[in-house]
Amino acid sequence: MDTLKLIALDEEDLQILSAHLQDSVLKIADIDYLPAESRLVLAVNRFVWELAADGKRHRSFERRRTALHFARVKSLKATGIDRRFKDDVLSLLAIRFIVGDAPSGVIELTFAANRALRLEVEAIEGQLTDLGPAWETDFKPEHEA
């Protein structure tokens, strides 16, 4: 499987990033906010949905180490995330954009257990980059309809 590299510059692009990143897991220590550079970087273990959704039956699935980067971040607010607990694991459910004074707004990363990151941004400028080889996992995330 080839590595994935995606850029998001509008709300539709952000929805594509969200679909590829659904069920990614990361530790709180894997979140790096750089306010002087107006950037947020997350290192996640991404479930490879594009392989799982191919319609074929698999004995195992894949995860990949992936960087998620947002530029033009003016501020960051966290709900239910305490930086002191660096080893706590977060499970990403979705990414959405809440329009403000266009093109600015809020990018919201929603995690399981009522946790969230809210990025106030000048405009949508995100990037997903797979960093290396995949590894097998027997677990495919499931969600109630």
C-alpha positions in Angstrom: 0.0 0.0 0.0 1.3 3.4 -0.9 1.7 6.1 1.7 -1.0 8.7 1.9 -0.3 12.5 1.5 -3.3 14.8 1.6 -3.8 18.6 1.9 -6.9 20.3 3.1 -7.6 23.9 2.1 -11.4 24.0 2.4 -14.2 22.3 4.3 -14.7 19.5 1.7 -10.9 18.7 1.9 -11.2 18.6 5.7 -14.0 16.1 5.5 -11.7 13.8 3.4 -9.0 14.1 6.1 -11.6 13.3 8.7 -12.6 10.1 6.9 -9.1 8.9 6.6 -8.3 9.8 10.2 -11.4 8.3 11.9 -10.4 5.9 14.7 -6.8 7.1 14.8 -5.3 6.8 18.2 -2.6 8.9 19.9 -1.2 9.8 23.3 -1.6 13.2 24.7 2.2 13.5 24.5 1.8 13.2 20.7 0.1 16.6 20.5 2.5 19.6 19.9 1.1 23.1 19.8 3.6 25.7 18.5 1.9 29.1 19.1 4.9 31.1 17.9 4.7 29.3 14.6 0.9 29.2 14.5 1.0 25.4 14.1 -0.5 22.3 15.7 1.1 18.9 14.9 -0.2 15.5 16.0 1.4 12.1 15.5 -1.3 9.5 15.3 -1.6 5.8 14.6 -4.0 5.9 11.7 -6.3 3.0 10.8 -6.0 2.4 7.1 -9.6 2.6 6.1 -8.9 2.7 2.4 -7.6 -0.9 2.6 -10.4 -2.1 4.9 -13.1 -0.6 2.7 -12.0 -2.4 -0.5 -14.9 -4.9 -0.2 -12.6 -7.9 0.4 -12.5 -10.0 3.5 -9.3 -9.6 5.5 -7.8 -11.6 8.3 -5.9 -8.6 9.5 -5.9 -4.8 8.9 -3.3 -2.1 9.0 -2.3 1.0 11.0 0.3 3.6 10.0 2.1 6.3 11.9 0.8 9.5 10.4 1.5 13.2 11.0 -1.4 15.6 11.0 -0.4 19.3 10.7 -2.5 22.4 10.9 -1.1 25.9 10.0 -2.5 29.4 10.6 -3.7 28.4 14.1 -4.5 31.5 16.2 -5.4 29.6 19.4 -6.0 26.2 20.8 -8.6 25.1 23.4 -8.9 21.6 24.9 -11.8 19.9 26.5 -11.2 16.8 28.7 -7.5 16.7 27.8 -5.0 17.2 30.6 -1.4 17.6 29.4 -0.1 16.2 32.7 -1.4 12.8 31.7 0.9 12.4 28.7 0.2 8.6 28.3 -3.6 8.9 28.2 -4.8 7.6 24.8 -7.2 9.6 22.6 -9.3 8.0 19.9 -10.2 10.5 17.1 -13.8 10.3 15.9 -14.1 13.2 13.5 -12.8 16.6 12.3 -15.2 19.4 11.3 -15.0 23.0 10.5 -17.2 25.7 12.1 -17.3 28.8 9.9 -16.5 32.1 11.5 -15.8 35.3 9.6 -14.8 33.4 6.4 -12.3 32.1 5.7 -11.5 31.9 9.4 -13.3 29.7 11.8 -12.8 26.8 14.2 -11.5 23.3 13.3 -12.8 20.9 15.9 -11.2 17.5 16.5 -13.6 15.3 18.4 -12.3 12.4 20.4 -14.1 9.6 22.2 -15.1 10.2 25.9 -16.2 13.8 25.3 -12.7 15.1 24.6 -12.0 17.7 22.0 -9.5 20.1 20.5 -10.7 23.4 19.1 -8.4 25.3 16.8 -9.2 28.9 16.0 -7.7 29.3 12.5 -7.3 32.1 10.0 -8.2 29.6 7.3 -8.2 25.9 6.7 -4.7 24.7 6.0 -4.1 21.1 7.0 -1.9 18.2 5.9 -1.9 14.5 6.5 1.3 12.6 5.8 1.9 8.9 6.4 5.4 8.6 7.9 6.4 5.0 7.4 5.6 1.4 7.0 2.3 -0.1 8.1 1.8 -2.8 10.8 -0.9 -5.4 11.1 -3.8 -5.2 13.5 -6.5 -7.8 14.0 -9.0 -5.1 15.2 -11.2 -3.2 12.9 -13.0 -0.3 14.6 -16.8 -0.7 14.6 -19.5 1.9 15.2 -23.1 1.7 15.9 -25.3 2.9 13.0 
